[in-house]
Amino acid sequence: MADLRTTIGALQLKNPVMTASGTFGYGLEFADFVDLSRLGGIIVKGTTLEPRQGNAYPRMAETAQGMLNCVGLQNKGVDYFCQSIYPQLRGLGTAVLVNVSGNSPENYAECARRIAALDDIPAIELNISCPNVKQGGMAFGVTPEGAASVVKAVRAAYPKTLIVKLSPNVTSIADIARAVEAEGADAVSLINTLMGMAIDAERRRPVLSIGTGGLSGPAVKPVALRMVWQVFDAVKIPIVGLGGIMNATDAIEFILAGATAIEIGTANFIDPAVTEKVVEGIEAYLERHHFGSIRELIGAAHCG
Amino acid sequence: MRKYILDLRLRSISHPRPGYAVLRLTDPQGALPPMQAGQFVEVRVDDSPTTFLRRPISINFVDRQANELWLLVHAIGAGTEALTTLHEGATLNVVLPLGNGFTMPAQSGQVEKAMKDATNVASAKAERWLLVGGGVGTAPLLYLGQQLVEAGVEPVFLLGGRSAADLLQLDLFERYGQVFLTTEDGSAGERGFVTQHSIWDASAAQPFARICTCGPKPMMVAVARMARERGIACEASLENMMACGLGACLCCVEDTVDGNLCVCKEGPVFNIEKLKW
């Protein structure tokens, strides 16, 4: 049996397969389809200091090999998460991470501080890349200075493993990755969604309520893969790769490009059982190619 | 309710009119799981290159004896078109059952009892419920009608369409209760919208205990207003655009008195008191 264990900062994962924030609820929604304890980790949906209603409907548009969303971080706030959701997530047998968002460095830091108090949440994923909120979100993630300011504040407030989720809507994602590494991020995850839009030709109006949204699904995979490849050459901290992963082969490609772990997002909507299948598929790949450990594959496409 | 991902086999497909299909699906592996009237399924569309997401389709009928799930599909885009042109024997990957169905008599009795704090609740036996549907939105009302008859309630159907051709499965509805029709062009039943039908005046003497509605949103909003004016409890089944169908993506939200709620998970059936209509 090949060794699927992988490490991100102080976080040990039983395998590299995690779920992307906002696509897997709190995991419990998928418990009928997936043995959650088989997963490397679950990243629960974007959580903010204060409750947020998110954007108006319509929030979704189907596109060629993908979809746009403009949900806008709808959530009931960090205190609700700590009191009502967290107790249900203990003992799932997998690492549970929280995706944290905000609209100022202080506000991100306070949210992170409250989650740091939860014993069974070993890491957070800092969302400086949501394209669907007016204030904060992606605004911080598109300049090295903005990204650094948030990571600096959160690093001071959060002692556990800190993963920073990067936006692809930038000129050089490697520059942003270097900036967050310099401020003490333990890892980066990429990519968040690509900004896009859809227009209804019959109604002659944008489909989404706020006009634009974030594109996800197989359509973005080549872009995501390229960015993981570039960031692997730019930083020493581990990379969590995501963007259009639909199966184990896609996941292996991200690992070969330089990812230490991967996240599955939109694919959960097409096949609610996909995550467990990807774990099995990675296992089979390692057996088939006679690798003893998944760690042998990280960045392996860069050699030679 | 436990949810499943099943590979169902298309036992037969019929086309009640061009662009519409009734898919009769069975599970070759065993008995279909429990399903409530008003719940829906998410169907993977395999034969349409431009269709990426599953398609949410309401449960039209469950034939337990034949172990069949019926879906009434209206081709409104490439995904639903692919579903209406399937051939017998095809395999369909379906996630089911999803969402919450219509409140059934035993449950609704309790709710009303709690609401009115009265001991004198009318017995289910005498109750008549009005089921108002428009267009393809009539689909879940067939299974609901059958379930109500089983529960000892008398369903009365009020179905509307633009013209007679829009009114589907009428022979099946008639098995479970009286059927009243409206069409905008007057080609069947009374001319006009469902809310203009004379049954609303006639029912003043013997009011309906409850109203259930499914169809275009403007129709349901109008039906909800009629229900409110008459003080009749009412539930509506919504069909906002969905991605996951499981309450994970938060795309299909409806703005309710409790904030943005997922139609797929907290609905699709809502008591109108929750809706800002």
Boltz contact constraints between the chains, C-beta under 6 A:
constraints:
  - contact:
      token1: [A, 23]
      token2: [B, 248]
      max_distance: 6.0
  - contact:
      token1: [A, 24]
      token2: [B, 248]
      max_distance: 6.0
  - contact:
      token1: [A, 25]
      token2: [B, 247]
      max_distance: 6.0
  - contact:
      token1: [A, 25]
      token2: [B, 248]
      max_distance: 6.0
  - contact:
      token1: [A, 29]
      token2: [B, 246]
      max_distance: 6.0
  - contact:
      token1: [A, 29]
      token2: [B, 247]
      max_distance: 6.0
  - contact:
      token1: [A, 29]
      token2: [B, 248]
      max_distance: 6.0
  - contact:
      token1: [A, 32]
      token2: [B, 2]
      max_distance: 6.0
  - contact:
      token1: [A, 32]
      token2: [B, 3]
      max_distance: 6.0
  - contact:
      token1: [A, 53]
      token2: [B, 259]
      max_distance: 6.0
  - contact:
      token1: [A, 53]
      token2: [B, 260]
      max_distance: 6.0
  - contact:
      token1: [A, 54]
      token2: [B, 260]
      max_distance: 6.0
  - contact:
      token1: [A, 57]
      token2: [B, 253]
      max_distance: 6.0
  - contact:
      token1: [A, 58]
      token2: [B, 241]
      max_distance: 6.0
  - contact:
      token1: [A, 59]
      token2: [B, 251]
      max_distance: 6.0
  - contact:
      token1: [A, 60]
      token2: [B, 241]
      max_distance: 6.0
  - contact:
      token1: [A, 60]
      token2: [B, 243]
      max_distance: 6.0
  - contact:
      token1: [A, 60]
      token2: [B, 251]
      max_distance: 6.0
  - contact:
      token1: [A, 62]
      token2: [B, 52]
      max_distance: 6.0
  - contact:
      token1: [A, 62]
      token2: [B, 53]
      max_distance: 6.0
  - contact:
      token1: [A, 65]
      token2: [B, 52]
      max_distance: 6.0
  - contact:
      token1: [A, 69]
      token2: [B, 251]
      max_distance: 6.0
  - contact:
      token1: [A, 71]
      token2: [B, 250]
      max_distance: 6.0
  - contact:
      token1: [A, 74]
      token2: [B, 250]
      max_distance: 6.0
  - contact:
      token1: [A, 74]
      token2: [B, 260]
      max_distance: 6.0
  - contact:
      token1: [A, 269]
      token2: [B, 243]
      max_distance: 6.0
  - contact:
      token1: [A, 269]
      token2: [B, 244]
      max_distance: 6.0
  - contact:
      token1: [A, 273]
      token2: [B, 5]
      max_distance: 6.0
